[in-house]
Every structure is written in structure tokens, then in C-alpha cells.
């Protein structure tokens, strides 16, 4: 593909993010991440941390395409630096920066990256962790090559965690609206996820992440478009240390859309390394 075709292919993929085993999804919705997200900082003074994933994945649909299905492997580091503290005894804040990139072995047109900074306020509401979030996101084609658009995301989220014996369930609900300097990238979105972790012993556990996303596009050529994405993953997790774990996972995902050629399915397999310091 030429530069314009590359930009179009990547933009279509970015407007409908999907891969279930993707490090970003893992960081957002895994049981371990939910526990870390819901835990307030222990001190009134700010605390600093770094969290992320490093994954090596094979996918059978690198371009998120209905008809042009191309299998390839890719590396995906996803790193977040954050500062946590309290504004009041019952209102926590977080300031953070995050970056993620995907670099493919053969399908270079699928390479992509983003960088963002964000702020979050969180408090306990009826036993749930309730958050309001703002993120300023910069989306790139290639590995930080060409900026596709800049977005302003406004989010509201609810998260919780329940333990039944050796099984932990972590439901997550999030709504957002995205404003962007590219009208086709603007949408309303609903996320529903359930992190599942079944401990086998102190180090080993089985993990799964059923996930649903709904998009309602509102801008320009995408106005009226509605997508729904269903995904489920299953993995085996090994806790190397308290702060580092390795997960081998397989994930299936399918997108439905009222725009027929935006539908696709994908299967992803690979390990990822999770860390939090």
C-alpha cells in the first residue's frame, strides 16, 4: 500500500479498536488491574507508580478486515506512569500518562501507536468504585509516524470486585463520548466487561475476560454507523512475583455493524507480561 492506503487502513482499524488479547484491553479489564484500579493510595501524600504489559501476539486478522484477512505476529508494549492522591478523605485523584504501540512482523500497514495524558476522580458509591475521567489522546499511523487525529474523551466508569472461594469476579461498566479534530473519529461508546480469575494455587490461576463494546458514530461520513463488538478470552496466569505475572491467552472477537464491510472476526494467541511497580 501507499501512504494514503496505509492511513485509510489504519484509521478504519483505529476507529473500531478490538483485539481481545491486546495489551490495552488486558491493562484496562483484567482482574489484577481492577484490583489495582480500585485500591486507593494508602497515604494522603501522592504516590507514584508504573504499570503496563508487554505482549507478543499472533492474530489472523492484522487489518481488522472482513475480506482481506492477513495473519501476522506483533509486539505490543503498553506503559502507564501515574500519580495518585486524595483531594478529600473520600475522593481520590489520579494523573497519568500512557503510551502504547503495535509493531507487526510483516504487515507494516497495521503498525499503530497512541499517546495520552489523563485525569481521574474516584470515590466509593454504594460499594462500587465510581470514576469520572478525562483523556487527551494522540493517535498515530505507524510507530508514532503520522498523527491521524487528536481526541478528547469524557468517561464515566463503575467497577467492583467479588470473591467466592477461589474465584474472583470483577464487573466493569464504562460510558464515554469522544470529541476529535477528525469528525469520523467521534462517537459515543459503552463498555461492559467481566474479569474472571480462578486461583489454582498461590502462583497459578485461570483467567477469562468476556467483553462487549457498542459504538454509535456521530461525525461526518461515519454518522449513523453503529457497531457492536463481542469478545472472550481464556488464559493461564503465573504470578512470577507479587508485582509481575505472565499470562498465556487465546481470544476470539467479532464485530457486527450496520455498515456491512466494517464487520470482521479475529483470533489472537500469545503471551503477555504484566507488571506494576
Backbone bond lengths (Angstrom), bond angles and torsions (degrees), N, CA, C in turn:
res aa  C-N    CA-C-N  psi(-1)  N-CA   C-N-CA  omega(-1)  CA-C   N-CA-C  phi
1 X - - - 1.464 - - 1.519 109.95 -
2 X 1.329 115.24 151.15 1.434 119.79 171.15 1.507 110.23 -82.58
3 X 1.334 115.23 -177.35 1.463 119.40 -175.76 1.523 111.36 -62.30
4 X 1.370 117.11 -40.50 1.461 119.10 -178.21 1.517 111.31 -67.83
5 X 1.346 116.64 -41.29 1.462 119.51 178.35 1.513 110.46 -64.57
6 X 1.321 117.03 -38.77 1.457 119.86 177.92 1.514 110.40 -62.02
7 X 1.322 115.97 -45.14 1.464 119.64 -179.00 1.519 110.45 -61.19
8 X 1.361 117.67 -42.54 1.450 120.48 -179.60 1.517 111.42 -64.83
9 X 1.353 116.56 -44.79 1.457 119.62 -178.55 1.516 111.93 -62.62
10 X 1.331 116.15 -43.50 1.452 119.39 -178.92 1.515 110.71 -69.91
11 X 1.330 116.99 -38.42 1.460 119.60 -179.01 1.517 110.72 -63.19
12 X 1.336 117.79 -42.58 1.455 119.88 178.21 1.521 110.77 -60.73
13 X 1.320 116.25 -39.35 1.461 119.54 178.61 1.516 110.95 -66.98
14 X 1.331 116.64 -42.88 1.459 119.98 -176.60 1.517 112.01 -68.64
15 X 1.318 117.77 -32.24 1.455 119.40 179.59 1.515 111.41 -69.61
16 X 1.325 117.92 -16.57 1.456 121.33 177.17 1.508 109.07 -133.14
17 X 1.340 119.59 70.27 1.450 122.19 -179.31 1.499 110.12 -61.25
18 X 1.363 116.14 145.34 1.438 115.08 -172.27 1.501 115.95 -145.75
19 X 1.300 122.75 -52.42 1.454 125.34 -155.40 1.520 112.93 -46.76
20 X 1.304 116.45 121.64 1.458 120.27 -175.16 1.507 113.67 -64.34
21 X 1.332 117.82 -35.82 1.460 119.94 -178.10 1.518 111.71 -85.20
22 X 1.307 115.50 -3.78 1.462 122.43 179.39 1.512 111.61 -49.51
23 X 1.343 116.35 138.18 1.452 120.18 -177.17 1.511 113.20 -59.32
24 X 1.323 116.45 -33.00 1.463 118.36 179.71 1.510 110.93 -64.87
25 X 1.357 116.98 -44.81 1.458 118.53 177.59 1.514 110.12 -62.32
26 X 1.332 116.47 -43.79 1.455 118.91 -178.68 1.513 110.97 -59.63
27 X 1.330 116.31 -43.00 1.457 119.68 -179.50 1.518 111.72 -65.54
28 X 1.345 117.48 -33.77 1.453 120.63 -176.01 1.523 112.79 -80.73
29 X 1.337 118.07 -35.44 1.447 119.04 -164.57 1.528 115.55 -124.52
30 X 1.314 119.65 0.68 1.451 119.44 179.08 1.518 110.12 -69.77
31 X 1.332 115.99 158.04 1.458 120.93 179.28 1.515 110.64 -58.90
32 X 1.330 116.41 -45.36 1.468 119.45 -179.18 1.515 111.07 -60.95
33 X 1.329 116.22 -40.60 1.455 119.47 -179.56 1.522 110.87 -67.35
34 X 1.346 116.51 -38.82 1.453 118.85 179.20 1.524 111.52 -62.24
35 X 1.330 116.35 -40.50 1.456 119.19 177.55 1.524 110.46 -61.94
36 X 1.333 116.44 -42.92 1.463 119.95 179.91 1.518 111.04 -67.07
37 X 1.357 116.21 -39.72 1.458 119.60 -179.11 1.522 111.12 -65.50
38 X 1.328 117.38 -39.05 1.454 121.08 -174.31 1.518 112.89 -80.70
39 X 1.330 117.21 -17.18 1.458 119.98 -177.85 1.521 110.46 -81.38
40 X 1.337 118.35 117.91 1.457 119.26 178.78 1.512 111.18 -73.21
41 X 1.316 118.27 158.21 1.461 120.47 177.82 1.533 109.86 -62.41
42 X 1.317 118.79 143.36 1.460 121.21 -172.90 1.520 113.80 -75.36
43 X 1.323 119.43 -15.68 1.461 122.17 -174.85 1.520 110.38 -121.70
44 X 1.331 115.43 158.06 1.452 119.50 175.83 1.520 111.73 -73.38
45 X 1.327 117.66 -24.81 1.457 121.11 175.24 1.526 109.09 -77.41
46 X 1.342 118.54 151.31 1.469 120.18 -177.83 1.521 112.62 -61.23
47 X 1.320 115.48 147.16 1.458 121.85 173.42 1.527 108.20 -119.14
48 X 1.319 116.68 152.38 1.456 122.43 -176.70 1.525 109.27 -121.93
49 X 1.329 116.71 142.84 1.463 120.52 -178.40 1.517 110.09 -152.21
50 X 1.323 114.56 162.15 1.462 122.63 174.11 1.521 107.66 -130.01
51 X 1.332 116.65 129.16 1.458 121.46 178.60 1.519 108.47 -132.45
52 X 1.322 115.91 157.83 1.452 117.75 177.77 1.509 113.06 172.76
53 X 1.316 114.48 -177.01 1.457 122.70 175.78 1.522 109.23 -137.75
54 X 1.310 115.16 149.86 1.460 123.26 170.75 1.519 106.35 -124.90
55 X 1.327 117.35 117.44 1.461 119.69 -174.49 1.519 111.20 -127.67
56 X 1.330 114.24 150.10 1.466 123.02 172.98 1.522 106.32 -125.27
57 X 1.328 116.81 114.98 1.468 121.63 -168.05 1.520 110.83 -128.71
58 X 1.323 115.59 142.98 1.460 121.49 166.61 1.518 108.01 -107.38
59 X 1.335 116.93 131.09 1.452 122.32 176.88 1.510 109.98 -123.95
60 X 1.327 116.38 149.54 1.469 119.13 177.09 1.522 111.94 -94.04
61 X 1.361 117.03 7.29 1.466 119.44 -178.79 1.524 109.20 -150.80
62 X 1.325 116.05 76.20 1.462 121.08 -173.44 1.521 112.86 -65.76
63 X 1.355 118.13 -27.84 1.466 121.64 -175.36 1.530 112.75 -102.12
64 X 1.334 118.46 11.00 1.465 121.67 -178.96 1.527 110.72 52.33
65 X 1.316 117.28 45.80 1.460 121.94 -171.95 1.519 111.47 -108.90
66 X 1.349 115.38 146.28 1.456 119.97 175.17 1.517 111.53 -72.98
67 X 1.331 117.46 -43.16 1.460 122.02 -173.17 1.525 113.85 -110.20
68 X 1.320 117.87 -30.05 1.462 121.75 -176.38 1.527 110.26 -98.41
69 X 1.327 115.74 66.03 1.458 121.30 -175.15 1.531 109.98 -81.22
70 X 1.317 116.10 119.45 1.456 121.79 -178.85 1.524 109.66 -127.24
71 X 1.324 115.55 120.75 1.452 120.30 178.17 1.520 111.10 -82.59
72 X 1.333 116.13 143.88 1.464 120.14 178.94 1.525 108.69 -166.98
73 X 1.314 115.30 163.62 1.450 121.58 174.24 1.518 110.41 -105.12
74 X 1.336 115.94 150.01 1.457 118.98 179.29 1.521 110.35 -147.49
75 X 1.332 114.28 154.67 1.459 122.55 174.40 1.519 108.63 -103.65
76 X 1.326 115.39 144.28 1.460 119.18 -175.49 1.530 111.16 -144.33
77 X 1.309 118.64 96.39 1.465 120.88 168.68 1.525 110.47 -85.27
78 X 1.327 116.03 140.32 1.465 122.63 -179.51 1.530 106.59 -138.59
79 X 1.334 116.86 110.11 1.464 121.92 -170.81 1.532 110.10 -123.89
80 X 1.337 116.19 134.62 1.461 122.11 176.23 1.523 109.84 -128.96
81 X 1.332 116.25 131.57 1.464 122.97 172.09 1.518 107.18 -110.51
82 X 1.331 117.73 133.08 1.451 118.49 -173.12 1.522 112.71 -143.84
83 X 1.320 114.36 154.82 1.458 122.76 175.61 1.520 107.74 -124.31
84 X 1.344 116.71 127.44 1.451 122.44 -178.55 1.522 110.70 -119.09
85 X 1.321 114.93 147.72 1.461 119.88 176.90 1.510 110.24 -168.05
86 X 1.343 116.19 -169.72 1.463 122.80 -178.10 1.519 110.04 -122.31
87 X 1.335 115.88 135.09 1.458 120.33 169.59 1.527 110.69 -88.75
88 X 1.339 116.22 -37.41 1.461 123.99 174.19 1.522 106.45 -139.50
89 X 1.338 118.94 171.19 1.463 119.99 -179.75 1.525 114.50 -58.47
90 X 1.350 118.62 -21.25 1.458 119.78 -179.12 1.530 113.40 -120.95
91 X 1.334 117.62 14.20 1.465 121.26 -179.57 1.522 109.76 -132.65
92 X 1.336 115.90 109.46 1.458 121.71 -179.11 1.521 110.58 -96.69
93 X 1.333 116.19 151.69 1.458 120.63 176.09 1.528 109.46 -125.30
94 X 1.315 113.84 158.24 1.471 121.16 173.70 1.518 108.81 -142.05
95 X 1.330 116.87 133.38 1.457 124.35 169.56 1.520 107.19 -115.65
96 X 1.329 117.71 137.15 1.460 118.20 -173.92 1.525 111.52 -154.33
97 X 1.322 114.03 157.78 1.458 122.85 169.82 1.520 107.32 -126.18
98 X 1.319 115.63 146.51 1.466 119.56 -176.42 1.520 109.69 -146.16
99 X 1.318 115.92 145.70 1.449 120.65 172.97 1.517 109.62 -142.66
100 X 1.323 115.64 147.97 1.461 122.10 178.13 1.516 108.53 -146.04
101 X 1.328 116.59 144.37 1.460 120.33 174.61 1.513 109.44 -140.41
102 X 1.331 114.84 153.35 1.457 122.82 174.52 1.520 107.65 -123.98
103 X 1.323 116.50 121.10 1.464 120.53 179.38 1.526 108.91 -122.37
104 X 1.324 116.32 118.71 1.465 122.69 -173.28 1.529 111.27 -93.01
105 X 1.323 114.74 154.83 1.457 120.97 -178.35 1.520 111.85 -71.34
106 X 1.349 117.80 -47.98 1.470 121.82 -177.04 1.523 112.55 -117.22
107 X 1.331 116.72 -43.24 1.464 120.93 -174.72 1.535 110.24 -82.60
108 X 1.320 115.81 75.97 1.463 120.35 -176.47 1.523 112.52 -63.62
109 X 1.351 117.06 -23.11 1.458 119.82 177.46 1.529 111.66 -65.00
110 X 1.333 117.28 -17.71 1.463 121.10 -179.49 1.532 112.63 -89.05
111 X 1.329 117.41 -8.17 1.467 119.35 179.38 1.525 110.42 -58.72
112 X 1.320 116.31 141.38 1.462 120.58 -178.07 1.518 109.30 -157.09
113 X 1.333 115.48 162.46 1.467 120.87 179.24 1.515 109.20 -158.84
114 X 1.322 114.90 158.38 1.455 119.80 170.01 1.521 109.00 -146.53
115 X 1.321 114.81 159.51 1.463 122.54 173.05 1.518 106.60 -139.02
116 X 1.340 116.58 145.15 1.455 119.33 -179.55 1.515 110.52 -152.29
117 X 1.322 115.01 161.31 1.454 121.54 166.09 1.518 107.17 -128.52
118 X 1.342 115.50 150.85 1.446 117.90 -175.12 1.515 112.34 -151.56
119 X 1.320 114.48 168.91 1.463 122.92 177.36 1.519 108.39 -139.79
120 X 1.341 116.15 143.41 1.452 120.82 -176.91 1.517 110.39 -140.20
121 X 1.332 116.95 140.56 1.455 123.96 170.73 1.521 108.03 -116.71
122 X 1.340 117.07 134.02 1.465 121.54 -175.59 1.519 110.21 -136.46
123 X 1.333 115.15 138.02 1.450 120.38 172.00 1.529 108.98 -145.84
124 X 1.331 115.80 163.95 1.457 121.50 179.20 1.522 108.91 -83.51
125 X 1.338 116.55 128.22 1.460 122.69 176.86 1.520 108.16 -130.02
126 X 1.334 116.10 107.65 1.469 121.94 178.89 1.524 111.62 54.94
127 X 1.334 116.33 38.54 1.454 120.61 177.79 1.514 114.82 86.01
128 X 1.332 117.80 -3.65 1.462 122.12 178.18 1.518 109.77 -104.33
129 X 1.317 116.13 148.34 1.453 121.78 172.80 1.527 108.04 -83.71
130 X 1.339 116.50 110.98 1.467 121.88 -177.46 1.519 109.11 -107.33
131 X 1.330 116.83 131.03 1.461 121.67 -175.00 1.514 111.36 -132.34
132 X 1.332 115.13 146.80 1.469 122.23 164.93 1.522 105.97 -117.18
133 X 1.329 116.06 138.58 1.466 121.20 -168.22 1.521 109.73 -138.01
134 X 1.321 115.80 140.72 1.463 122.19 169.46 1.523 108.06 -123.79
135 X 1.350 116.32 135.04 1.460 121.23 175.54 1.522 110.49 -133.93
136 X 1.320 115.36 136.93 1.458 123.40 173.98 1.529 106.73 -108.14
137 X 1.330 116.81 110.44 1.462 122.46 -168.04 1.523 110.86 -115.01
138 X 1.335 115.80 137.76 1.457 122.95 176.25 1.530 107.57 -116.66
139 X 1.333 116.75 117.82 1.460 122.08 -175.60 1.521 109.63 -105.33
140 X 1.332 115.53 135.17 1.463 121.26 -175.45 1.525 111.11 -124.41
141 X 1.341 116.18 146.58 1.456 122.34 163.52 1.520 107.61 -87.21
142 X 1.330 116.48 144.11 1.449 118.89 -175.48 1.518 110.42 69.35
143 X 1.311 115.89 -171.08 1.464 121.50 -179.67 1.521 107.97 -87.23
144 X 1.329 115.96 84.84 1.467 124.27 -177.34 1.535 111.91 59.59
145 X 1.339 116.75 33.38 1.462 119.67 -177.77 1.521 111.70 -83.63
146 X 1.318 116.48 -73.21 1.458 121.54 -173.97 1.519 109.67 -113.50
147 X 1.332 117.29 125.70 1.456 120.04 178.95 1.524 108.95 -72.95
148 X 1.345 115.83 123.67 1.457 120.44 179.12 1.518 111.87 -85.72
149 X 1.323 116.96 -44.96 1.452 120.76 178.10 1.523 109.50 -165.75
150 X 1.333 114.62 163.86 1.460 122.54 172.08 1.520 107.38 -115.86
151 X 1.336 116.26 132.31 1.462 120.69 -175.07 1.520 110.84 -122.71
152 X 1.330 114.84 153.59 1.459 123.46 173.09 1.528 106.96 -122.33
153 X 1.323 116.71 110.25 1.457 122.27 -176.57 1.523 110.50 -102.85
154 X 1.336 116.06 128.43 1.457 122.95 173.86 1.529 107.00 -110.63
155 X 1.344 117.38 124.11 1.458 121.24 -172.92 1.524 111.27 -130.26
156 X 1.323 114.37 151.59 1.453 122.60 167.03 1.516 108.12 -130.08
157 X 1.335 118.33 135.45 1.457 120.74 -173.20 1.520 111.20 -139.62
158 X 1.344 115.66 149.23 1.455 124.06 172.53 1.519 108.38 -128.31
159 X 1.333 117.34 135.90 1.463 121.26 179.90 1.515 109.36 -144.03
160 X 1.332 115.23 150.66 1.451 120.67 178.30 1.524 108.71 -153.77
161 X 1.311 116.31 174.12 1.457 121.20 179.87 1.525 108.70 -149.23
162 X 1.343 116.20 130.80 1.459 122.50 -178.92 1.523 108.61 -127.72
163 X 1.332 116.29 136.48 1.456 120.96 179.54 1.529 110.00 -116.72
164 X 1.323 114.91 128.79 1.459 122.53 176.98 1.520 107.74 -124.62
165 X 1.330 116.70 96.98 1.459 119.86 -175.88 1.514 110.55 65.15
166 X 1.331 116.78 -116.94 1.463 121.38 -179.68 1.532 112.92 -97.40
167 X 1.332 116.73 5.30 1.463 121.02 -176.92 1.522 109.35 -110.00
168 X 1.332 116.19 131.55 1.462 122.56 176.67 1.524 109.42 -116.88
169 X 1.330 115.69 127.71 1.466 122.34 177.21 1.521 108.73 -112.24
170 X 1.337 116.27 131.17 1.461 121.27 -177.53 1.523 110.02 -127.40
171 X 1.343 117.65 90.69 1.468 119.86 177.14 1.525 111.58 -74.37
172 X 1.327 114.82 148.26 1.464 121.93 -177.19 1.519 108.78 -144.01
173 X 1.332 116.96 131.85 1.461 123.11 177.28 1.523 107.72 -130.72
174 X 1.327 116.62 132.65 1.470 119.59 179.19 1.519 110.43 -145.68
175 X 1.322 115.68 134.19 1.452 121.82 171.85 1.516 109.52 -117.73
176 X 1.319 116.91 148.93 1.470 119.87 179.91 1.522 110.38 -151.04
177 X 1.320 113.91 158.33 1.455 119.95 165.49 1.519 107.44 -128.07
178 X 1.328 115.38 134.97 1.461 121.49 179.86 1.520 110.78 -108.38
179 X 1.339 115.88 123.05 1.450 123.32 168.12 1.529 107.05 -99.88
180 X 1.335 117.96 143.31 1.459 120.00 -177.37 1.516 110.57 -151.29
181 X 1.340 115.02 159.35 1.465 119.63 175.87 1.527 111.80 -81.17
182 X 1.337 117.15 -0.89 1.464 123.95 169.73 1.527 106.30 -116.48
183 X 1.336 117.26 112.62 1.465 120.43 -171.35 1.526 112.14 -60.99
184 X 1.332 117.35 -33.24 1.469 119.86 -179.71 1.525 112.61 -64.18
185 X 1.318 117.45 -17.92 1.468 120.78 -178.99 1.524 112.76 -90.15
186 X 1.325 118.60 -1.09 1.461 120.30 -178.10 1.528 110.77 -84.97
187 X 1.329 115.94 137.15 1.459 120.05 -179.87 1.524 110.66 -163.54
188 X 1.335 114.41 162.83 1.461 122.42 164.20 1.523 106.97 -101.29
189 X 1.329 116.79 147.45 1.463 119.89 -173.04 1.524 110.26 -146.17
190 X 1.328 115.55 142.94 1.461 122.81 174.81 1.519 108.94 -124.44
191 X 1.331 117.07 130.19 1.467 122.97 176.88 1.521 109.49 -116.84
192 X 1.326 116.33 133.44 1.460 123.08 172.39 1.522 107.54 -128.26
193 X 1.321 117.11 126.74 1.460 120.14 -177.36 1.520 109.80 -141.95
194 X 1.319 115.37 153.86 1.455 121.27 175.62 1.523 108.36 -136.56
195 X 1.320 116.65 108.41 1.456 120.47 174.49 1.524 109.74 -81.19
196 X 1.318 116.47 132.20 1.467 121.98 -178.76 1.521 108.33 -126.48
197 X 1.308 116.41 127.83 1.463 120.67 176.21 1.525 109.34 -136.12
198 X 1.333 115.85 121.98 1.460 122.17 178.66 1.520 108.02 -113.67
199 X 1.326 117.00 110.04 1.462 121.51 -177.25 1.520 110.38 -73.65
200 X 1.341 115.56 132.36 1.466 121.34 174.65 1.525 110.64 -93.61
201 X 1.337 115.98 -37.10 1.460 123.47 173.37 1.523 106.81 -160.63
202 X 1.311 117.83 -161.98 1.457 120.24 -175.56 1.531 113.03 -64.69
203 X 1.308 117.75 -28.31 1.468 120.64 -175.21 1.524 114.32 -110.15
204 X 1.297 118.59 -29.26 1.459 121.51 -173.55 1.521 110.96 -106.44
205 X 1.333 115.26 143.86 1.459 120.48 174.96 1.522 109.90 -155.04
206 X 1.318 115.57 158.04 1.462 122.79 173.90 1.527 107.69 -100.32
207 X 1.316 116.96 132.23 1.460 121.07 -177.56 1.530 109.95 -125.02
208 X 1.325 115.15 149.27 1.461 121.37 176.99 1.518 108.33 -149.29
209 X 1.347 116.42 152.10 1.461 121.44 -177.22 1.530 111.36 -142.12
210 X 1.331 118.80 79.99 1.469 119.53 169.58 1.528 109.47 -63.28
211 X 1.331 116.07 140.26 1.460 119.74 -171.36 1.518 109.59 -149.18
212 X 1.350 115.86 139.67 1.459 121.54 177.05 1.522 108.94 -133.46
213 X 1.344 116.21 135.58 1.458 122.14 176.45 1.530 108.81 -130.19
214 X 1.321 116.10 137.77 1.463 121.13 174.21 1.526 108.12 -125.53
215 X 1.336 116.69 132.69 1.463 123.74 -179.40 1.526 109.52 -120.14
216 X 1.331 115.31 136.94 1.459 121.64 171.57 1.532 106.90 -125.82
217 X 1.329 115.69 102.63 1.456 120.50 -176.72 1.527 110.03 -77.83
218 X 1.321 115.45 143.31 1.467 119.87 -171.73 1.526 113.98 -125.01
219 X 1.337 119.22 -6.89 1.454 120.11 -169.47 1.511 115.08 -113.84
220 X 1.316 117.33 132.97 1.457 125.94 166.13 1.531 112.22 49.82
221 X 1.333 117.90 -125.76 1.462 121.80 -173.89 1.526 112.60 -64.56
222 X 1.335 117.69 -22.44 1.466 120.68 179.75 1.525 112.99 -91.81
223 X 1.321 118.42 -1.31 1.461 121.23 -177.13 1.526 111.02 -58.39
224 X 1.336 116.38 130.28 1.455 121.76 -178.97 1.511 114.34 91.37
225 X 1.296 117.52 -11.87 1.469 120.66 179.02 1.519 110.14 -73.96
226 X 1.330 116.87 137.97 1.464 122.58 178.89 1.528 108.96 -133.96
227 X 1.323 116.68 126.25 1.462 122.99 179.56 1.515 110.29 -119.83
228 X 1.343 115.92 149.79 1.454 122.02 170.99 1.522 108.14 -132.44
229 X 1.317 116.47 131.68 1.456 121.90 -177.79 1.520 108.71 -120.98
230 X 1.329 115.78 126.87 1.454 122.69 177.11 1.522 108.12 -115.57
231 X 1.316 117.45 133.93 1.458 119.61 177.86 1.523 109.35 -146.30
232 X 1.312 114.35 154.99 1.456 120.72 175.41 1.520 107.91 -148.38
233 X 1.314 116.44 143.15 1.465 120.84 179.79 1.521 109.52 -132.45
234 X 1.312 114.72 157.46 1.458 121.85 177.48 1.519 107.52 -142.09
235 X 1.341 116.14 130.83 1.459 118.78 -176.69 1.513 113.03 -148.46
236 X 1.307 114.30 168.10 1.462 123.24 175.32 1.521 107.64 -116.74
237 X 1.325 115.57 124.27 1.460 121.37 -174.07 1.521 110.60 -111.31
238 X 1.337 115.08 138.35 1.462 121.53 176.73 1.521 108.51 -124.78
239 X 1.319 117.28 121.13 1.461 122.39 178.13 1.522 109.39 -82.86
240 X 1.320 116.06 105.66 1.461 120.86 179.86 1.524 109.67 -70.92
241 X 1.322 116.29 -50.00 1.458 123.46 172.38 1.527 106.71 -137.02
242 X 1.319 117.03 -175.44 1.462 120.58 178.91 1.522 111.34 -63.69
243 X 1.341 117.27 -28.76 1.463 121.66 -174.99 1.520 114.42 -107.66
244 X 1.323 117.90 -3.23 1.466 120.97 -175.18 1.522 109.17 -133.36
245 X 1.330 116.31 132.29 1.459 120.72 177.29 1.523 110.19 -139.11
246 X 1.324 115.49 155.19 1.461 122.96 178.14 1.528 108.06 -120.40
247 X 1.332 116.48 130.71 1.460 121.40 -177.95 1.525 109.31 -126.14
248 X 1.328 116.73 128.97 1.461 122.24 170.42 1.522 106.72 -102.78
249 X 1.346 117.42 123.99 1.459 119.99 -168.17 1.518 111.71 -140.01
250 X 1.331 114.57 150.08 1.456 122.45 170.55 1.527 107.15 -124.13
251 X 1.329 117.36 139.01 1.466 121.14 -176.18 1.524 109.82 -139.05
252 X 1.331 114.73 138.72 1.471 120.93 174.87 1.518 108.18 -117.79
253 X 1.331 115.44 140.66 1.458 120.09 -178.52 1.516 110.37 -142.81
254 X 1.328 115.64 145.84 1.464 119.91 177.58 1.522 109.05 -143.30
255 X 1.335 115.22 135.56 1.458 121.15 178.01 1.522 109.74 -111.81
256 X 1.332 114.94 132.10 1.452 122.77 172.08 1.524 108.18 -110.21
257 X 1.341 116.46 147.22 1.456 119.88 -176.51 1.514 109.98 -153.28
258 X 1.339 116.63 151.54 1.457 119.78 172.81 1.525 111.75 -79.53
259 X 1.332 116.61 -2.03 1.467 122.63 168.56 1.522 106.05 -106.27
260 X 1.322 116.39 107.61 1.458 121.48 -163.87 1.516 113.53 -56.89
261 X 1.351 118.26 -42.56 1.460 119.02 -174.57 1.532 112.62 -78.77
262 X 1.327 118.08 3.28 1.468 120.27 174.37 1.533 111.63 -93.69
263 X 1.309 117.48 0.65 1.458 120.67 178.26 1.537 109.74 -80.11
264 X 1.318 115.77 148.60 1.466 119.59 176.75 1.527 108.79 -164.97
265 X 1.311 114.50 171.45 1.461 121.66 171.72 1.517 107.76 -139.85
266 X 1.331 116.41 154.96 1.465 119.36 -179.97 1.517 109.67 -149.15
267 X 1.318 114.68 152.22 1.460 123.05 174.76 1.520 107.41 -127.45
268 X 1.332 117.03 127.20 1.459 122.34 -176.65 1.522 109.95 -126.04
269 X 1.317 115.14 139.20 1.462 121.41 -178.99 1.520 108.13 -137.23
270 X 1.342 116.64 137.32 1.453 117.73 175.08 1.515 113.29 163.77
271 X 1.324 116.30 166.95 1.458 121.60 176.52 1.517 111.87 -92.78
272 X 1.328 115.76 155.92 1.463 120.02 171.84 1.519 109.20 -142.74
273 X 1.299 114.25 147.11 1.455 122.93 179.06 1.519 107.66 -106.66
274 X 1.338 117.01 120.58 1.462 122.22 177.41 1.526 109.59 -102.87
275 X 1.317 116.81 141.49 1.471 119.42 178.00 1.510 109.80 -146.00
276 X 1.322 115.80 153.84 1.470 123.18 176.51 1.512 107.97 -151.84
277 X 1.335 115.94 122.16 1.479 121.52 -178.91 1.510 109.90 -132.09
